[in-house]
Each structure stands twice: as structure tokens, then as C-alpha cells.
């Protein structure tokens, strides 16, 4: 999770079998306990019961940023670019990025 400038507030790594909205609960709880943030932007993957849970348990409002129904292809969504930019910054540094797709060099016969 980042702030409005794209600076990391809290992170969590979980397995691919965990849904985004289920993985968001510990992050939101951590954010609630450590900061005064009470308004969060999220994409459509976080819609559903998470909104009610955050409102009743954490007194935190989650605004879902949805793409317009007529949108075709890529367009920049409001507030979403902040997180995307942060991820681009992190992966720009070679120590944080591991290239696993490269074929290892083979000795020439």
C-alpha cells in the first residue's frame, strides 16, 4: 500500500491462492493500527464485503476506482498510476529484480 505520493506505507506477500480482498484485511488492519489513514483507493478486485468490513471494523472508507464501461484498451485510471509508478521504481533497481526468464549461457562445443 502506498500513500498519495507513491511512498510505501505497508506491504505483505502472500501465496497466489489468496484473493486480493482477503489479503487486504491484514494490510488494512496494519494501516489502521500504525497510521491515521482512513480513506483508501482500490481497484475493482477489492470490491465486495471488504468495503463493509473496513467501514464497520476499521472506520475506513475504501473507494473503488473502476474503469469506464465503454473503455477499450489501456488508459490511465485516476489514482491507480501512483501504485504502478511505485512498482516501476522498485523493479528498476537490479537488486530488487531477479531475472528468471533469461536462458543460462551454455558452453560452446
C-alpha positions, 0 to 999 in steps of 0.5 A, spaced: 500 500 500 502 506 498 500 513 500 498 519 495 505 520 493 507 513 491 511 512 498 510 505 501 506 505 507 505 497 508 506 491 504 505 483 505 506 477 500 502 472 500 501 465 496 497 466 489 491 462 492 489 468 496 484 473 493 486 480 493 480 482 498 482 477 503 489 479 503 487 486 504 484 485 511 491 484 514 494 490 510 488 494 512 488 492 519 496 494 519 494 501 516 489 502 521 493 500 527 500 504 525 497 510 521 491 515 521 489 513 514 482 512 513 480 513 506 483 508 501 483 507 493 482 500 490 481 497 484 475 493 482 478 486 485 477 489 492 470 490 491 465 486 495 464 485 503 471 488 504 468 495 503 463 493 509 468 490 513 473 496 513 467 501 514 464 497 520 471 494 523 476 499 521 472 506 520 475 506 513 472 508 507 475 504 501 473 507 494 473 503 488 476 506 482 473 502 476 474 503 469 469 506 464 464 501 461 465 503 454 473 503 455 477 499 450 484 498 451 489 501 456 488 508 459 490 511 465 485 510 471 485 516 476 489 514 482 491 507 480 498 510 476 501 512 483 501 504 485 504 502 478 509 508 478 511 505 485 512 498 482 516 501 476 521 504 481 522 498 485 523 493 479 528 498 476 533 497 481 537 490 479 537 488 486 530 488 487 529 484 480 531 477 479 531 475 472 528 468 471 526 468 464 533 469 461 536 462 458 543 460 462 549 461 457 551 454 455 558 452 453 560 452 446 562 445 443 
